[in-house]
Amino acid sequence: MTIVFKVSDNVKEKMIKYYENLRKEKTPPYAIFQAQEEDTVITLYNSGKVMFQGISADVDANIWIDQEKHLNNRDINIDPKKENKSKNTNKLFLNESTIGSDEVGTGDFFGPIVVTASFVSKDKIDYLLNLGVRDSKKITDAKIMKIGKEIIDNIPHVTFILNNVTFNKYTQKGFNMNKIKAILHNKVLVEMIKKETGKYDKIVVDQFVYPQKYYEHISEASQKATNITFMTKAEDQCLSVAASSIISRFVFLAKMKSLSQELNVTLPKGAGNTVNEVGLKIAQEKGIDFLNNIAKTNFKNLDKIKEML
């Protein structure tokens, strides 16, 4: 799918900032940049024309179509033959105030799980776009540390850190990761709603489980956030989710740095072979049971470390 249209100068400036870290090394002739976001290639030309190419070209193009509508009251029509009828027509919820939540740390053997809910009002949307806010997985750790504190200082949010000891108790009770995530999301969403009652239009959560199952997971909670809009890849489609992603990542990185300093060893992220090697070193020095304090013991990494001892 290929979509081409001309953008206004103010939107062009926002595009240049937004795709700054996604640019390809080579720039085509007469182009300002060419960038790639997942399966979409974006080329912005000196003339102001922008071209989106790829399976999800319409989804990415609609970020800027909505910006034209929001900032310049321009209606840009995409050829209906090329338009995906199932697309989300409210990409980034640019005309709505939202509460969104996201978590980090669920794929990392070492370190806690951090979940955040943020409230992004309509008047904060341009601010976040100018910062280049998007899913934290698509931003370098260096940039996370640069913009994370600013977002924390300027965007209302609630953050909860689930330490490893408590996480491991949950898993010993038979809780799977989706249930733990649902409990944590509900916890921060409830608190965020209390702080911003009546100020938001929608609550948005990145869909990690079917909605019915999500509500089953939180059925025993004394207070529940309901009427949630569940979306896949919500970090790319809702700025409050993206802001929550960045705040959670900022806090997670700070916690990992603190743990590393305490142990005098750099704790790697993820769950690969390097993680096993560092885990082995810690187990040899402090005993295998010590990992219960700093790692998720239901990961297969623990079995591999035990085999290596």
N, C-alpha and C positions, 0 to 999 in steps of 0.2 A: 504494500500500500504506500502511495506517495501523496502527500498533501503539501500544497504550496500556497502561501498568501503573503501579503505585504503587511509589516507591522509598523506602528507609529514609533516616533523617536523615543518617547518615554518608555515604551514597552521594549524597544530594542536595547536600551541601557540595562533594563532589568534582566533580559536574556543573557547579555554578556556577563553579568555578575553571576547569574544562576548556574551557567554552564562552565564557569571558570575552571573548576577542578575536573571536568569531564572532557576537556578538549583533546583531540587527536594531535599528534606531533606535526603532521603535515596538514596545511590549509589549502584547499582547492583555489584555483585562480578566481579573483574577484570576490573572494569570501572573507569575512571577518574571522570566522572560526568554523570548524566542523567538530562536533562532539558526539559522543555515544552514551546513551543512558539505557542500560539493559539491551533490548533488541531494537531500539530506535536510533537512527543516525540523524542528527540535526545539523543543518548547514545554514548559517546566516550570511547573506550576501551584502556587499557594500550598498547595494540598491535599496536595502530594507526588506527584500524578499527573504522568507525563511522556508526551508524545505524539510519536511519530516518523512523519513523513509523507514519502513519496517512493519512488522506485524501489528505493533501497538502505536503506529504513527498517529492515529486519530486520538488516542488517549493522551499522548504527550502534547499534541497540537492544541487540545482543548484547554490546557493550562493557560496558553497565551490568548486564545480566543476569548476565554473568560476575563482575562486581564484587559483586553481591548474593550470589552463590554463594561467592565467595572470602572476603568480609568477614563475611557474616551467615549463611552456610549456608542461604540461601533459594533455593528452586527456583521460577523464574517460567516458566510455560508460555505460549507464544505460540500463538494460534489456528493449528492446523496448516494450515488452508485459506489462511491469509495468509502462512505461513512459506515462505521459499525453501529447498527441500530441499538445494540445493547450497551453502548458506551455510557459512562457516567457524565451527565451533562453539567454537573456542578463540581467539576474538578477543583480541588483545594477549598471548596465551600467559601468562595471569595466574597459572597454577599451574606454570610451568616457567621454568627458568633458560636463557637463550638468548644466543648470539653472533649478532650481526647486523651487516651492513655497508651503507654507502650512500656516494654520492659527490655532489659538486657541481662546477660549473664547466664541465660538458660542453656547455652551451648558451650559454656566454659567450665572445665573441671575445677579449676581454682577460682576462688572469689565468690561473692554473694550474688543473689539476684536482686536487681534494683528495678523498681517499677514506679512510674510517675504518671500523674494525671495533670494536664495543663488546661487553662482556660485562655483561649485566644479570641478576643473581641474583634469586631470588624475593623476598629481603628488601629489594631496592631498588625494587620495583615501585611501592609506595605513594609512595615519595619522588619518583619521576619523574612519577607522575600528579598529585601535589600541585603540582609545578612547572608543570604544564600542558604536558608534553612531547607533541608530535605532529610530523608531517612538517614539516620546516623551511620548506618552500614555503608553508605556511599560517600562519607566524609572521612578524611584522614583524622587520626587521633590528634595530630597537631592542631588542626582546625577546630576539632571538638573542644580542646582545652582553651582555644582562643575565643570562641564565641559562646561556649557553654555558660561561663560565669555571667556574661552579659544577659543571656536569656534568663538565667536564674534570677537576676536582679530586676528584670523588667516584665516577666510573664508570671502571672499567678499560677502556682502549682502546688502539688502535694507529692512528696516522694517517700517511699517506704523501702527499707533495706532488709531483705531476708538473709540473715547470716547462715553460715553453713551448718552450724549445730542444729538450728531450728529446721532448716531444709531437710537434713538427714533424719530428723525425728518424724517429719511429715512422710517421707518415703518409707520409713519403717512401719508406719501405720497403714501403708498400702496406697497412699496418694500418688497418682501419676503426675507428670509434669503439667499436663493441661489443667488438672484440678487445682494444682498449686497456683498456676498462673491466673486462673479464673478467680480464686480467692483473693489474690493480691490486687488484681485489676479492680475488683469490686470494692476492696478496702479503700483504695485511693480515690476512686470515682465517687464513692459516698461522701468522703471528706471534701472533695472538690465541689461537689454539688451544694454542700452546706455553706461553703464560702461564697459561692456565686449563684445562689438561689434566684431563679427568675431572670438571670442575665443571659443565658445561653439558648441557642435555637436547637442544637442537636448534641447528642453524646455519641462519639465515634470510637470504635475499638477495632483494631486490626484482627480479622477473623482467624483464630488459630484452632477453632473447634466449631461445630455446628451450634447455632444459637440455642436450640433446645437443650443440648448437652451442657452448654455454658451455664444456663440457668439451673440445671440439675446440680452442677458442681457447687453452686453457691446457695443451694436450697436451705442449708442450716445457718446461714448468716443472719444475724439479728436485724441488719439493715441491708437493703439491696438497691443498687442502681438498675433501673429498668428503662424500657423504651430506647434501647441502644441500637444504633445503626452499625451493623457488623459489615466490614469491607475487607476484601483481600487487598494486600499492598496499601493499606490505609496510610502508612507513613508517607507515601508518595501522593496521596490524594486529599489529605487533611492536615493543615498546618499545626493544629493543636496536637495531633498524634506525632508529627515530625518534631515539634518542640519537645514533647515528652521523651521522644527517642534520644534526642541530643542531651537533655538534662540527665536522663538515666545513664547514658554512656559517660558523661562527664563525672558523675558520682562514682560509677563503677571503676573508671580508670584511676580516680583518686584513691579508692579503697585498695585497688591492686598495687598501687605505688606504695601505700602505707604498709601493706602486708609484706611486700618485697623488702622494704627497709627493715622491718622487724625481724625477718628471717635471714637478712643479709644474702638474699638470692633473688634474682629477677624471675618472678612468676610469669610464665608465658600464658597467653590467652588461647582459647580453643581447647581441643582435646586430641592433639596429634602426638607424634613420637617425642617431640621435645618436651611436652608435658609429662610424659612417662619418665623421661630421664631426670627431670627436675624433681618429680614426685619420689623417685627412687632415692635420690640424694637426701631429701628431707626425711624419708622413712628410715634410712640408714643412720641419720644423725639423731632423730627424735623419736623413732619408733613408728610403726605403721598406724597405730591408733591416733597419732597426732593429726593425721590427715583429716580426721573427722571435723577438726576445727577450721580448716582452710579450704576444704574441697567437697565436692558432691560425690559421696561414696557409692551412689547407685550407678555411676558411670563405669563403663568397662575398663577405663584406665586403671582403676584400683586393682582389678584382677591381674592386669598385666604387670603392675608394679610388684604385687605379691609374688608373681612368678619370677621376677627378676631379682628378688631379694636373696 
